[in-house]
Amino acid sequence: MSEASFGPAPARPVRLTVVSTHPIQYYTPLFRCLAQARRHLRLDVLYITRPTPAQQGIGYGVPFVWDLPLLEGHPQRILRPPLGSDDFGRFFGLRARGLRAAIVETDPDVVLVPGWEYFASLQALLACRALGLPVLYRGDTSLLQAPKPYRLRHVAWVVRTHALLRLYSAYLAVGRHARRYLERFGVSERNVFRSPHCVDVDFFRTASSPLRRPEQRGCLRRSFGCGNEDFVVLFAGKIVPEKRLDLLIEALAGLGPRTRLLVAGTGTAEERCRRLAEVHGVRASWLGFRNQGKLPEVYAAADVLCLPSERETWGLVVNEALACGTPCVVSDGVGCAPDLIETPWTGEVFRRGDVRALREALLRIRDRRRRGVDYSTACLRMAASHSPLAASRGIVAACRHVTGL
């Protein structure tokens, strides 16, 4: 990456501090990219804590540590060790002491607080406002997550969202749904900057490239119990009810015996889904939890990734699959659908909860595969448009906007 990628350098670098709840595998490539823009930014990342393997594994079904270095390549500080009371599934499950002092110590011009998913994030936002510091928003909440209208909970959600969004100085839109959400709450277009949700595209593309060659891919598929002539459908992620693996299994039941389901993940709904696959006669390979370094091989082995979630803020597994050249079928409840799925070139979108629509979408992918259609070029191009560099450019532009540098 060249410094020229960010345009002319300002008179001095903008001092940007990011407040993040904990090291997250998807954010590290972005922070590394920002850290390289030294003529434009002086970056500091404050992590509230670093979860234990057991806390990290909540929802995945197994304790684990990410197998890629999350703290390298960017200046960072972890504010406190993990506490037994930390709960990443609740708003009040994460709190921070000394956060205001830590922010002051970094001497920022601007602070990025992605949203208010946790109380600690709200603490950071309020501390910045008390200090008179401009704050950038980069959340992925959309109207897809809105409570049902005309109910008290919806009214409270609207009032709260209006009040909190007004505390920010500029806004980073991770996708089209996020941009519509900001528009719905009256945010001016001139204060919104594109900063797409991204993954380490270079890592996934490079790791999967040799695995996509016919001989290597055949060996890989056999190791997963799949034949060369099988239509291999991949589900990757937590196996929880809202991800709707059960819907995918029902859809696959009508696709014939040369269909194979690959499941890379674990979770609370796994046993139920295993039984459902047996009942429907769906041939499935249950791979268990796959760490980041092992994901390129499952994406490369699959003919298509399916994310049939009822509601999903984004769905970064879709970015990962595309970066490996693999098309995707996603429900219209998945936040990334209008950004990443360009029918028919990078996949298909189906109506959430509609098993017939899902089956037909998968059949279209299968038929195009059998006719020799190569999805990889379009998929790789789409993934490249949602890179850490693309996301970093938006952040740099927003920093200049609010500081005048």
C-alpha positions in Angstrom: 0.0 0.0 0.0 1.3 3.5 -0.9 0.7 6.6 1.0 -0.5 8.1 -2.3 -3.6 5.9 -1.9 -4.9 8.4 0.6 -4.4 11.5 -1.6 -2.4 14.6 -0.6 -1.0 14.6 2.9 -2.3 17.2 5.4 -0.1 19.8 7.1 0.4 17.3 9.9 -1.1 13.8 10.6 -4.5 13.7 12.2 -4.2 12.1 15.7 -6.9 9.4 15.6 -7.8 7.2 18.6 -10.0 4.2 18.2 -11.9 2.8 21.2 -12.6 -0.9 20.6 -14.1 -3.4 23.1 -11.6 -6.1 22.4 -9.3 -7.4 19.6 -11.5 -8.6 16.8 -10.1 -10.6 13.9 -12.0 -8.5 11.3 -10.7 -5.2 12.6 -7.0 -5.9 12.8 -6.4 -5.7 9.0 -8.1 -2.3 9.0 -6.0 -1.0 11.9 -2.9 -2.2 10.2 -3.8 -0.4 7.1 -4.5 2.8 9.0 -1.2 2.5 10.9 0.6 2.5 7.5 -0.9 5.9 6.6 1.7 7.7 8.7 1.7 11.0 6.8 -2.1 11.2 7.2 -2.8 9.6 10.6 -1.2 9.0 13.9 -3.2 6.0 15.1 -3.8 4.7 18.7 -6.1 1.8 19.4 -7.5 1.4 23.0 -9.0 -2.0 23.7 -11.2 -2.2 26.8 -10.0 -5.8 27.5 -8.9 -9.0 25.9 -11.3 -12.0 26.5 -10.2 -15.3 27.9 -10.5 -18.3 25.6 -13.7 -19.3 27.4 -15.2 -15.9 26.9 -14.0 -15.8 23.3 -15.7 -19.1 22.6 -19.2 -18.1 23.8 -21.6 -18.9 21.0 -19.0 -21.0 19.1 -19.3 -23.9 21.5 -15.6 -24.3 22.2 -12.9 -22.1 24.0 -10.3 -20.9 21.6 -7.7 -18.2 20.7 -7.6 -16.8 17.2 -4.7 -18.3 15.3 -3.7 -15.1 13.6 -1.9 -12.2 15.4 -4.5 -9.6 16.4 -2.2 -7.2 18.2 0.6 -6.8 15.6 1.0 -4.1 13.1 -0.7 -1.2 14.9 -0.1 0.8 18.1 -2.5 -0.5 20.8 -3.1 -0.7 24.5 -5.3 -3.1 26.5 -6.8 -1.1 29.3 -7.6 -4.0 31.7 -7.4 -7.8 32.1 -10.6 -9.8 31.5 -13.0 -10.0 34.4 -15.2 -12.9 35.4 -18.2 -10.6 35.1 -17.5 -9.7 31.5 -20.3 -10.8 29.2 -20.1 -10.0 25.5 -23.7 -11.0 25.1 -25.2 -8.1 27.2 -25.1 -4.3 26.9 -24.0 -4.0 30.6 -21.7 -6.9 30.3 -18.7 -4.8 29.5 -17.6 -1.7 31.5 -14.4 0.3 31.6 -12.7 2.3 34.4 -10.1 5.0 33.6 -11.3 5.2 30.0 -11.4 9.0 30.0 -7.9 9.3 31.2 -6.7 6.8 28.7 -8.3 8.8 25.8 -6.7 12.0 27.1 -3.3 10.3 27.3 -3.4 9.6 23.5 -4.0 13.4 22.8 -6.4 12.8 19.9 -7.8 15.2 17.4 -10.7 12.8 16.8 -11.9 9.5 18.3 -13.6 6.6 16.5 -16.2 4.9 18.7 -18.0 2.4 16.4 -21.3 2.4 18.2 -23.0 1.7 21.5 -23.4 -2.1 21.6 -21.9 -2.2 25.1 -22.0 0.2 28.1 -18.2 0.6 27.8 -18.7 2.0 24.3 -21.3 4.5 25.6 -18.8 5.5 28.3 -16.3 6.2 25.6 -18.7 8.3 23.6 -19.9 10.4 26.5 -16.3 10.9 27.7 -15.3 12.2 24.3 -18.2 14.6 24.3 -17.3 15.9 27.8 -13.8 16.5 26.5 -15.1 18.4 23.5 -13.6 15.8 21.0 -15.2 15.1 17.7 -16.3 11.4 17.4 -16.7 9.2 14.3 -19.5 6.6 14.1 -18.9 3.2 12.3 -21.7 0.9 13.3 -23.4 -1.7 11.2 -26.9 -1.4 12.7 -29.6 -1.0 10.0 -33.3 -0.8 9.7 -33.3 -4.6 9.3 -32.7 -4.7 13.1 -35.5 -2.2 13.9 -38.2 -3.4 16.3 -41.7 -3.8 14.9 -43.2 -0.4 14.3 -46.0 1.2 16.3 -45.0 -0.6 19.5 -43.5 1.0 22.6 -40.2 -0.7 22.1 -40.0 0.8 18.6 -40.7 4.3 19.9 -38.0 3.9 22.5 -35.5 2.6 19.9 -36.2 5.6 17.6 -35.8 8.1 20.5 -32.6 6.5 21.8 -31.1 6.2 18.3 -31.8 9.9 17.4 -30.3 11.0 20.7 -27.1 9.0 20.4 -26.4 9.6 16.7 -26.5 13.3 17.4 -23.5 12.9 19.7 -21.3 12.0 16.7 -19.5 14.5 14.4 -19.3 12.3 11.2 -20.4 8.9 10.1 -18.8 6.0 8.3 -21.2 3.9 6.3 -20.1 0.2 6.1 -22.8 -0.5 3.5 -26.0 0.5 1.8 -28.2 -0.6 4.6 -26.1 1.4 7.1 -26.3 4.4 4.9 -30.1 4.2 4.7 -30.3 3.8 8.5 -28.3 7.1 8.9 -30.5 8.8 6.3 -33.6 7.6 8.2 -32.4 9.4 11.3 -31.7 12.6 9.6 -27.9 12.5 9.2 -26.7 14.8 6.4 -25.2 13.1 3.4 -22.2 15.5 3.6 -21.2 14.0 6.9 -21.4 10.4 5.7 -18.3 8.6 4.3 -18.0 5.2 2.7 -15.9 2.8 4.9 -17.1 -0.7 3.8 -17.0 -3.7 6.1 -13.9 -5.6 5.1 -11.7 -8.6 5.8 -8.0 -9.3 5.0 -8.7 -9.8 1.3 -5.0 -10.4 0.5 -4.7 -13.2 3.0 -7.8 -15.1 1.8 -7.0 -14.6 -1.9 -3.4 -15.7 -1.5 -4.2 -18.7 0.8 -7.0 -20.0 -1.4 -5.4 -19.5 -4.8 -3.4 -22.7 -4.9 -6.2 -24.6 -3.4 -8.6 -23.7 -6.3 -6.4 -25.5 -8.8 -8.3 -28.7 -10.0 -5.9 -31.3 -8.5 -5.5 -29.6 -5.1 -9.2 -28.8 -4.9 -10.1 -32.4 -5.6 -7.8 -33.7 -2.8 -9.3 -31.1 -0.5 -12.8 -32.0 -1.3 -12.1 -35.7 -0.7 -10.6 -34.9 2.7 -14.0 -33.4 3.6 -15.9 -36.4 2.2 -17.0 -34.7 -1.0 -16.6 -36.1 -4.5 -15.5 -34.0 -7.6 -19.0 -34.3 -9.0 -20.8 -33.3 -5.8 -22.5 -29.9 -5.5 -20.9 -28.7 -2.2 -22.8 -26.1 -0.2 -20.9 -24.5 2.7 -22.4 -23.0 5.9 -19.7 -21.2 8.0 -20.4 -19.6 11.4 -22.1 -20.1 14.7 -24.9 -22.7 14.6 -27.6 -20.8 16.4 -31.3 -20.5 15.6 -31.2 -17.1 13.9 -28.6 -18.3 11.4 -31.3 -20.7 10.0 -29.1 -23.7 9.1 -32.3 -25.7 9.5 -33.8 -23.8 6.5 -30.7 -24.6 4.4 -31.0 -28.3 5.3 -34.6 -28.3 4.3 -33.7 -26.7 1.0 -30.9 -29.2 0.3 -33.3 -32.1 0.8 -34.8 -31.4 -2.6 -31.5 -31.1 -4.5 -30.7 -34.8 -5.0 -28.1 -37.2 -3.8 -25.1 -35.5 -5.4 -25.4 -32.6 -3.0 -23.1 -32.3 0.0 -23.4 -29.9 2.9 -20.2 -28.7 4.6 -20.7 -27.2 8.1 -17.8 -25.2 9.5 -18.9 -24.2 13.0 -20.5 -25.2 16.2 -23.2 -23.8 18.4 -26.3 -24.3 20.5 -28.5 -25.5 17.5 -26.0 -28.1 16.2 -27.6 -31.2 17.6 -31.0 -30.2 16.3 -29.6 -29.5 12.9 -27.7 -32.8 12.8 -30.9 -34.7 13.5 -32.7 -32.7 10.9 -30.1 -33.6 8.3 -30.5 -37.2 9.1 -34.3 -37.0 8.9 -34.1 -35.3 5.4 -31.3 -37.6 4.2 -29.0 -34.7 3.6 -25.3 -35.8 3.2 -23.4 -33.5 5.6 -19.8 -33.2 6.8 -19.6 -31.5 10.2 -16.2 -29.9 10.4 -16.5 -28.3 13.8 -15.0 -24.9 14.7 -12.5 -23.7 12.1 -10.1 -21.0 13.1 -9.2 -18.1 10.7 -6.1 -19.8 9.3 -8.2 -22.9 8.3 -11.0 -21.1 6.6 -9.6 -20.6 3.1 -9.5 -24.3 2.5 -13.2 -24.8 3.2 -14.1 -21.8 1.1 -12.0 -23.1 -1.7 -13.6 -26.6 -1.5 -17.1 -25.3 -1.7 -19.1 -24.5 -4.8 -21.2 -21.9 -2.9 -21.4 -20.4 0.6 -24.9 -20.0 2.0 -25.9 -17.6 4.7 -29.7 -18.0 5.2 -29.9 -15.9 8.4 -33.2 -14.4 9.5 -31.4 -11.2 10.4 -27.7 -10.4 10.1 -26.1 -7.0 10.6 -23.6 -7.7 7.8 -22.2 -11.3 7.3 -18.4 -11.1 7.0 -18.2 -14.7 6.0 -19.5 -13.5 2.7 -16.5 -11.2 2.3 -14.2 -14.1 3.1 -15.9 -16.5 0.6 -15.8 -13.9 -2.2 -12.1 -13.3 -1.4 -11.6 -17.0 -2.1 -13.5 -16.8 -5.4 -16.6 -18.6 -4.1 -20.1 -17.2 -4.8 -22.7 -16.8 -2.1 -26.4 -17.3 -1.6 -27.8 -15.0 1.2 -31.2 -14.1 2.5 -32.5 -10.6 2.1 -32.2 -10.3 5.9 -28.4 -10.3 5.6 -27.0 -6.8 5.7 -24.3 -7.3 3.0 -26.8 -8.5 0.4 -27.2 -5.3 -1.6 -23.5 -4.5 -1.5 -21.8 -7.8 -2.2 -24.3 -9.9 -4.1 -24.5 -8.9 -7.8 -26.9 -11.4 -9.3 -25.9 -13.7 -11.0 -22.2 -12.8 -11.0 -21.3 -13.2 -7.3 -24.3 -15.2 -6.1 -28.0 -14.9 -5.4 -30.4 -13.3 -2.8 -33.5 -15.0 -1.7 -36.5 -14.0 0.5 -35.7 -14.8 4.1 -37.5 -17.8 5.5 -38.6 -19.0 2.1 -37.3 -22.6 1.7 -38.5 -22.8 -1.9 -36.8 -19.6 -2.9 -33.6 -20.7 -1.3 -33.7 -24.1 -3.1 -34.2 -22.3 -6.4 -31.3 -20.0 -5.8 -29.0 -22.9 -5.1 -30.3 -24.7 -8.2 -29.3 -21.7 -10.3 -25.8 -21.7 -8.9 -25.5 -25.5 -9.4 -26.8 -25.2 -13.0 -24.3 -22.4 -13.9 -21.5 -24.4 -12.2 -22.3 -27.4 -14.3 -22.3 -25.3 -17.5 -18.7 -24.3 -16.6 -19.4 -20.8 -15.4 -16.4 -19.4 -13.5 -17.5 -17.2 -10.7 -14.0 -16.5 -9.3 -13.2 -13.3 -11.3 -16.3 -11.4 -10.4 -16.1 -12.7 -6.7 -12.5 -11.6 -6.3 -13.3 -8.2 -7.9 -16.2 -7.6 -5.5 -14.0 -8.6 -2.5 -11.3 -6.2 -3.6 -13.8 -3.4 -3.6 -14.4 -4.0 0.1 -10.8 -4.0 1.3 -9.1 -2.6 4.3 -7.7 0.1 2.0 -11.2 1.1 0.9 -12.4 1.3 4.5 -9.3 3.3 5.6 -9.8 5.9 2.9 -13.2 6.7 4.2 -11.8 7.0 7.8 -9.0 9.3 6.6 -11.5 11.5 4.7 -13.9 11.7 7.8 -10.9 12.7 10.0 -10.0 15.5 7.7 -13.6 16.6 7.5 -14.1 17.0 11.2 -10.6 18.5 12.0 -10.2 20.7 8.9 -6.6 19.3 8.4 
